[in-house]
């Protein structure tokens, strides 16, 4: 899957984001094996909204480390040996003591076998499956039926999601119509809208056939002997069907192909592994017409509290995914505008947001670049003695917390054998836009650190190398805080200072200040965030080549996000323009470096999250994280030189257009090209972007940095760099294995993040009468517990309920009333029960917690008598 998910917690959470996939792709990641997000994105990954009127939750703050229980620094392990294993062989490999953990995990169809094996496992959500269409106009002139949105929309009627769930997922998945996760907060808030649309788009083969046949008739196709023909030629479509992983996509892919053939399509089924098919659907040119649809799979890269961004990421040509098939989509203008606005959080109140989200749910079904199939679960098996903290959405492989918590229970150190899908090295590794599969990104994560790191249970962020933030928000905007590291204030007016960086001049290679850009006119913003970093940041943090982490690294990374979309740049990439101009620059108002000792960054934006923590981190921070890894000053100088010379390209689209290699820091022809340019940088003492970067690094220091990178390559055979607890010691691209080794210079105590224990996912029971008389009062009691104890009401956001009549229509929506800790009451009046009609009735309850981002759903059925 690709990882999506949608990664860019800075442009750097100010130009670097979010939806990744190992075939799981960026909530979105890609394909549960593929995924989502963009290299230079203005906001961090998804997060869940909370009502500012609700009481502030009291979640423990993980910012300050607990007293150390160990003298060990960095990662708990001595090395992580990554290899690939077909899922069918995983349990045998675990039993044979050949692997310690299968990080990609089993789906619901494999749970029974896993339970029978006796191995321990951890559970997460965040994996989902889709029908991915190719919407491009083919260069050959051949007709592509899936440019037609009505035909794509009709596939929602063509598939029986319940059949797919029961037959192929052992009844353990959740039926899915929308890109928002079916078991997270936004779905609970919008459940009435979702249920209405789910009923409207329920399985109806005849309706699907009628729509598709009607649209194709307009194109001159006739149904002859059950097949669409035009000019005596059948309408043949190429369906890419994944046959690896848990095997479910092969099953439902062939089911769908059968359904399509019943409608009249001639379907050419092209089965293959992720490795076989990704060169076609991810890295190929969609206009080449090599394929029409694909069995997609996606996995979350973080726990998303607020999925406002997901419509843009999963449908629109401004998607953070950045892969050609998304760029080829032409959406309805209303959906394009709405999706972009939601991504930017362009709303003033929670009610306005809800209206926008509800409309986006309708429009995404009409667009259906992807038809959602099911939300699955992920079960990661491991041998006894392995400690694996799982992110509720991202699991183990994609979680930011994994490098800091993965260990053996009974010892420090040791070699852990990490197995994943045979999708490793599915594409080149570069931090801007290299491979986005969960297999690759899981390994990449082990090499990274963050300014702010995601909480695996709440989706909030905690400072890692940042320390604190002062957040000022325009009065009236729906923002609230939970954690103590951020201070939240409101103001009637927020003015951007004239000396803040507001844009970039690619010719002069200098930032343009707000005063220069706006000719002295006053500029205001919705949000001001001032982030203070750790005082020891530049003293203790090191790159894996031994170089000290410097301000030059941060500024270089920030420049990359601005320079690539500028036509005057030597590394201009037109693929980056639309997202930069239509998304980032719409809300970016400026940023400035206030202090260097300690580092203090002050940012201004019109974009915000309903969580103060996510807003502060996204608006007021600068870091070195990009879409698919970290990037150092010396790496970018080397990669930029090769791209400027026309020999390499960061993105697959530009590489195709220029007919050059896509940049890879770990193998292939790129290494020789990069080495040549690194030698030239050393020889000439080059400071890239010298008019700006010369203020942050000298020529002698630049040469020292280049030499350190060269020495690292001579020692380990790759140019991959990070600042995390593990470094890339070796990579065997042909043998599909790699080794991540302990980095002894990582500064933090190994136990800093050990505080994450079991997530408080609520258990819910409903008690009430088996019969209700219409027109009379009735009471149903809702009991909310965790580990057998009552859930504190202060830890609950809301308990929402819906009532369905005998025809499955929603007839009542309301909130239950708190009685005491762990006890809520649904008090129905006579007027309420009159609405129930006569016959079978159902109450569905959604309990939304404040301390975990995963709500719990429960229902009770009864009879209503008139």
JOKA-V815004 format. One record per backbone hydrogen bond with DSSP energy under -1.0 kcal/mol. CO is the residue of the C=O (numbers start at 1). NH is the residue of the N-H. If there is no record, write none. Layout:
CO:NH ; CO:NH
This chain:
1:23 ; 1:34 ; 1:438 ; 2:21 ; 6:5 ; 7:17 ; 7:18 ; 10:13 ; 10:16 ; 12:11 ; 16:10 ; 16:13 ; 17:8 ; 19:5 ; 19:6 ; 19:36 ; 20:3 ; 20:4 ; 23:33 ; 24:32 ; 24:299 ; 25:30 ; 28:4 ; 28:36 ; 29:299 ; 30:25 ; 30:34 ; 32:24 ; 33:23 ; 38:17 ; 41:16 ; 51:54 ; 72:750 ; 76:413 ; 78:742 ; 79:416 ; 80:740 ; 81:418 ; 82:738 ; 83:420 ; 86:89 ; 87:90 ; 89:93 ; 90:94 ; 91:95 ; 92:96 ; 93:98 ; 94:97 ; 100:383 ; 101:419 ; 106:379 ; 107:110 ; 108:111 ; 110:114 ; 111:115 ; 112:116 ; 113:117 ; 120:382 ; 122:380 ; 124:378 ; 126:300 ; 127:376 ; 128:298 ; 129:373 ; 130:296 ; 131:371 ; 132:294 ; 138:141 ; 144:147 ; 145:148 ; 148:152 ; 149:153 ; 150:154 ; 152:155 ; 153:156 ; 154:157 ; 154:158 ; 155:159 ; 157:204 ; 159:161 ; 160:164 ; 161:165 ; 162:166 ; 163:167 ; 164:168 ; 165:169 ; 165:171 ; 169:172 ; 174:375 ; 181:184 ; 184:188 ; 185:189 ; 186:190 ; 190:194 ; 191:195 ; 192:196 ; 193:197 ; 194:198 ; 195:199 ; 196:200 ; 197:201 ; 199:202 ; 204:208 ; 205:209 ; 206:210 ; 207:211 ; 208:212 ; 209:213 ; 210:214 ; 211:215 ; 212:216 ; 213:217 ; 214:218 ; 216:221 ; 217:220 ; 222:229 ; 224:227 ; 227:224 ; 228:235 ; 229:222 ; 230:233 ; 233:230 ; 234:236 ; 235:266 ; 237:268 ; 238:292 ; 238:293 ; 239:270 ; 240:295 ; 241:272 ; 244:247 ; 247:251 ; 248:252 ; 249:253 ; 250:254 ; 251:255 ; 252:256 ; 253:257 ; 254:258 ; 255:259 ; 256:260 ; 257:261 ; 258:262 ; 259:263 ; 260:264 ; 260:265 ; 264:228 ; 266:237 ; 268:239 ; 270:241 ; 272:243 ; 273:277 ; 274:278 ; 277:280 ; 277:281 ; 278:282 ; 278:283 ; 285:288 ; 286:289 ; 287:139 ; 292:134 ; 293:240 ; 294:132 ; 294:296 ; 296:130 ; 297:33 ; 298:128 ; 305:48 ; 306:47 ; 307:310 ; 309:313 ; 310:314 ; 311:315 ; 312:316 ; 316:319 ; 323:326 ; 323:327 ; 324:328 ; 326:329 ; 332:336 ; 333:337 ; 334:338 ; 335:339 ; 336:340 ; 337:341 ; 338:342 ; 339:343 ; 340:344 ; 341:346 ; 342:345 ; 345:347 ; 349:353 ; 350:354 ; 351:355 ; 352:356 ; 353:357 ; 354:358 ; 355:359 ; 356:360 ; 357:361 ; 358:362 ; 359:363 ; 360:364 ; 361:365 ; 362:366 ; 363:367 ; 364:368 ; 369:133 ; 371:131 ; 373:176 ; 374:129 ; 375:174 ; 378:124 ; 379:106 ; 380:122 ; 381:102 ; 383:386 ; 385:409 ; 387:407 ; 391:395 ; 392:125 ; 394:398 ; 395:391 ; 401:404 ; 402:405 ; 402:406 ; 407:387 ; 414:78 ; 414:79 ; 416:81 ; 417:100 ; 417:101 ; 418:83 ; 419:103 ; 420:85 ; 428:435 ; 429:665 ; 430:434 ; 431:628 ; 436:3 ; 436:21 ; 436:30 ; 437:441 ; 438:442 ; 440:444 ; 441:445 ; 444:447 ; 445:448 ; 446:726 ; 447:724 ; 450:465 ; 451:464 ; 451:466 ; 453:462 ; 455:459 ; 456:392 ; 457:853 ; 460:455 ; 462:453 ; 465:534 ; 468:532 ; 469:487 ; 470:530 ; 471:489 ; 472:528 ; 473:491 ; 474:477 ; 477:479 ; 480:612 ; 485:469 ; 487:471 ; 489:473 ; 491:475 ; 494:525 ; 497:500 ; 498:515 ; 500:514 ; 501:591 ; 503:512 ; 505:509 ; 505:510 ; 510:505 ; 512:502 ; 512:503 ; 513:517 ; 514:518 ; 515:520 ; 518:521 ; 523:496 ; 526:474 ; 527:605 ; 528:472 ; 529:603 ; 530:470 ; 531:601 ; 532:467 ; 532:468 ; 534:537 ; 536:539 ; 536:540 ; 537:541 ; 541:549 ; 543:546 ; 547:543 ; 550:554 ; 551:555 ; 552:556 ; 553:557 ; 554:558 ; 555:559 ; 556:560 ; 557:561 ; 559:563 ; 560:564 ; 563:566 ; 564:573 ; 566:569 ; 569:572 ; 573:576 ; 574:577 ; 576:580 ; 577:581 ; 578:582 ; 579:583 ; 579:584 ; 580:585 ; 584:587 ; 584:588 ; 587:606 ; 590:604 ; 591:501 ; 592:602 ; 595:600 ; 599:533 ; 600:594 ; 600:595 ; 601:531 ; 602:592 ; 603:529 ; 604:589 ; 604:590 ; 605:527 ; 610:480 ; 611:615 ; 612:616 ; 613:617 ; 614:618 ; 615:619 ; 616:620 ; 624:631 ; 626:629 ; 629:626 ; 632:636 ; 633:637 ; 634:638 ; 635:639 ; 636:640 ; 637:641 ; 638:642 ; 639:643 ; 640:644 ; 641:645 ; 642:647 ; 643:646 ; 649:663 ; 651:655 ; 652:656 ; 653:657 ; 654:658 ; 655:659 ; 655:660 ; 661:649 ; 665:719 ; 668:671 ; 669:673 ; 670:674 ; 671:675 ; 672:676 ; 673:677 ; 674:678 ; 675:679 ; 676:680 ; 677:681 ; 678:682 ; 679:683 ; 680:684 ; 681:685 ; 681:686 ; 689:692 ; 689:693 ; 690:694 ; 692:695 ; 693:696 ; 693:697 ; 698:702 ; 699:703 ; 700:704 ; 701:705 ; 702:706 ; 703:707 ; 704:708 ; 705:709 ; 706:710 ; 707:711 ; 708:712 ; 709:713 ; 710:714 ; 711:715 ; 712:716 ; 713:717 ; 722:544 ; 725:743 ; 727:729 ; 727:741 ; 730:739 ; 732:736 ; 732:737 ; 737:732 ; 738:82 ; 739:729 ; 739:730 ; 740:80 ; 741:727 ; 743:746 ; 748:74 ; 749:752 ; 751:754 ; 753:756 ; 759:761 ; 763:785 ; 765:783 ; 767:781 ; 770:863 ; 772:865 ; 773:776 ; 778:828 ; 780:826 ; 781:767 ; 782:824 ; 783:765 ; 784:791 ; 785:763 ; 786:789 ; 789:786 ; 791:822 ; 792:795 ; 793:796 ; 795:850 ; 798:848 ; 799:816 ; 800:846 ; 801:814 ; 802:844 ; 803:811 ; 803:812 ; 804:842 ; 805:808 ; 809:805 ; 812:803 ; 814:801 ; 817:825 ; 820:823 ; 822:784 ; 823:819 ; 823:820 ; 824:782 ; 825:817 ; 826:780 ; 828:778 ; 829:833 ; 830:834 ; 832:835 ; 833:836 ; 839:864 ; 841:862 ; 842:804 ; 843:860 ; 844:802 ; 845:858 ; 846:800 ; 847:856 ; 848:797 ; 848:798 ; 856:847 ; 858:845 ; 860:843 ; 862:841 ; 863:772 ; 864:839 ; 865:774
